[in-house]
Structures are given as structure tokens and as C-alpha cells.
């Protein structure tokens, strides 16, 4: 049932979960309500309960919630307490390759012939294109995750009234 857990974590519930992870210390419903911009503590409590039922959070003796396990979120990877689009990993790889190619070109520029320079510049253009492509797609993926949240909040909050 790991797939069912991953499907449950979206919208406001994902926002609540991300707040708890970023906070790094116990949080209560009022803290979540203010941070995630929810209409009432009961809405925040419902999402905290849902996360506890899914096994991602645990409740302490003071009624506050702490992180139990980090969720696997499709298309994203955890870097510390931050959620980063997976495509940015490829971006960093191509950035490293691009820097290495730039250093090689700078070292060999005065010694090598014209064909070498043209080949290396073309190679750097291809690497640069891949770098830009993965960076832009990662930004778009991150933006899609953040732009879908406000619409879900309003519909969910209207259902609770």
C-alpha cells in the first residue's frame, strides 16, 4: 500500500506536511492554521490527523505533532528539510559538466587548433542547452506544485463551512 500513501499526500495536506517538516519541531493546529493560511484550527487538526493516520506524523503527550517519516513525493527529492524537483539534480550534473568543459577549453584554447575549439564550443552549447532545459522544467514543476494549492484550499475550506 505504499502507492496509496503517496496519492493521499497532495493539496492542503501536502502543505501541512511540508510545514511540519520545515519547522523541525513540534507544531500544533493553530501554528499550522497560521502558517498554511487555513480558515480554522479544526481544518488544520483534520489534516494533521490525516497525516498521523498515514504514518507520516506522530502526536506527543502535549497534543503537538512531529515528523515520523519523510514521504516519497513523486517528482521531488528531499535535500535536508527542503523538497527539490528531481529534475534539478540533472541540472546540477549538467552544470558540473559545463564548468569542466569551460575549464578544459580555457586551458587548451591557446594550444589547440581551430577544429578543437569549434568542437568544444558546440559541445558546450549542447551541455548548456541541457542545463537550461532541466533547470526550466524543474522550475515549472515547482511552480505547478505551488500554484495548484490555493485553488484546492478554497474548495476544501468551502466544503467545511
C-alpha positions, 0 to 999 in steps of 0.5 A, spaced: 500 500 500 505 504 499 502 507 492 496 509 496 500 513 501 503 517 496 496 519 492 493 521 499 499 526 500 497 532 495 493 539 496 492 542 503 495 536 506 501 536 502 502 543 505 501 541 512 506 536 511 511 540 508 510 545 514 511 540 519 517 538 516 520 545 515 519 547 522 523 541 525 519 541 531 513 540 534 507 544 531 500 544 533 493 546 529 493 553 530 501 554 528 499 550 522 492 554 521 497 560 521 502 558 517 498 554 511 493 560 511 487 555 513 480 558 515 480 554 522 484 550 527 479 544 526 481 544 518 488 544 520 487 538 526 483 534 520 489 534 516 494 533 521 490 527 523 490 525 516 497 525 516 498 521 523 493 516 520 498 515 514 504 514 518 507 520 516 506 524 523 506 522 530 502 526 536 506 527 543 503 527 550 502 535 549 497 534 543 503 537 538 505 533 532 512 531 529 515 528 523 515 520 523 517 519 516 519 523 510 514 521 504 516 519 497 513 525 493 513 523 486 517 528 482 521 531 488 527 529 492 528 531 499 535 535 500 535 536 508 528 539 510 527 542 503 523 538 497 527 539 490 524 537 483 528 531 481 529 534 475 534 539 478 539 534 480 540 533 472 541 540 472 546 540 477 550 534 473 549 538 467 552 544 470 558 540 473 559 538 466 559 545 463 564 548 468 569 542 466 568 543 459 569 551 460 575 549 464 578 544 459 577 549 453 580 555 457 586 551 458 587 548 451 584 554 447 591 557 446 594 550 444 589 547 440 587 548 433 581 551 430 577 544 429 578 543 437 575 549 439 569 549 434 568 542 437 568 544 444 564 550 443 558 546 440 559 541 445 558 546 450 552 549 447 549 542 447 551 541 455 548 548 456 542 547 452 541 541 457 542 545 463 537 550 461 532 545 459 532 541 466 533 547 470 526 550 466 522 544 467 524 543 474 522 550 475 515 549 472 514 543 476 515 547 482 511 552 480 505 547 478 506 544 485 505 551 488 500 554 484 495 548 484 494 549 492 490 555 493 485 553 488 484 546 492 484 550 499 478 554 497 474 548 495 476 544 501 475 550 506 468 551 502 466 544 503 467 545 511 463 551 512 
